């Protein structure tokens, strides 16, 4: 049983357990972010939050997805896997443990999760004079040592366990003491940082290119697009574009473009309009073979387009 499964709501702890992706979208509030699911079969995402004096701690059970957006903090955001079974990449850089993610200011992030993960995310309002690494308005993976990461996980587990109990944090100075323990644990993680190897410069270029690709796909959603034409419009070779998508998104250019189109279809079906016609939406997003479209949709989202539309109409009316 995972830590999230053991927790219960209290005056200090708020938990959201999502039965489906559409409900999850409504509680995805850590930053200005959005998720594109890679696999919705057996979807089970949960989200718990504890607020201390000058920081908020989030515990999140995720799912296979692409996460795009911007994390914002007046101080810093520290995120880390709560166990060793993690599969994620930040801006094209694989997360290899022991490591934490550190984000300062307003940081654009592209996260690829090929499987479900359990993450803790701490948003500190102020981190002045703590001498943590990192750069303003940027996010990066910070390698550390296993002992320090384990200690940070232990403090985090203790805080959530305490918050789950009746009358949590009722004792005088309990919140201040817990927050100080948490800050000290993060300090030890940051102070044990080994020398950080230089990142490949082309990853930054790839990240910029993939974001331009996303804008181009959104603007040309109803057009039939070919890889050579897309690459030409973006001013790069097909090989460069393919390498960029593979590095940042973890899949081929063809598969990624198809996923974006499928996702556009699902977003339109989720509106649940009585005038919605599945075939017309599929055609408008470049799917002309209805049998193939239905199979791809069911494989990707674990349900048929008809089921998505019916569920949306039930939810809305």
Buried (B, 14 or more C-beta within 10 A) or exposed (E): EEBBEEBEEBEBBBBBBBEBBBBBEEBBEBBEBEBBBBBBEEBBBBBBBBBBEBBBBBBBBBBBBBBBBBBBBEBBBBBBBBEEEBBBBBBBBEBEBBBBBBBBBBBBBBBBBBBBBBBBBBBBEEBEEBEBEBEEEBBBBBBBBEEBBEBBBEBBBEBBBBBBBEEBBEEEEBBEEBBEBBBEBBBBBBBBBEEEEEEEEBBEEBBEBBBBBBEEBEEBBEEEBEBEEBBEEBEBEBEBBBBBBBBBBBBEBEEBBBBBBBBBBBEBBBEBEEEBEBEEBBBBBBBEEEEEBBEBBBEBBBBBBEBBBBBBBEEEE
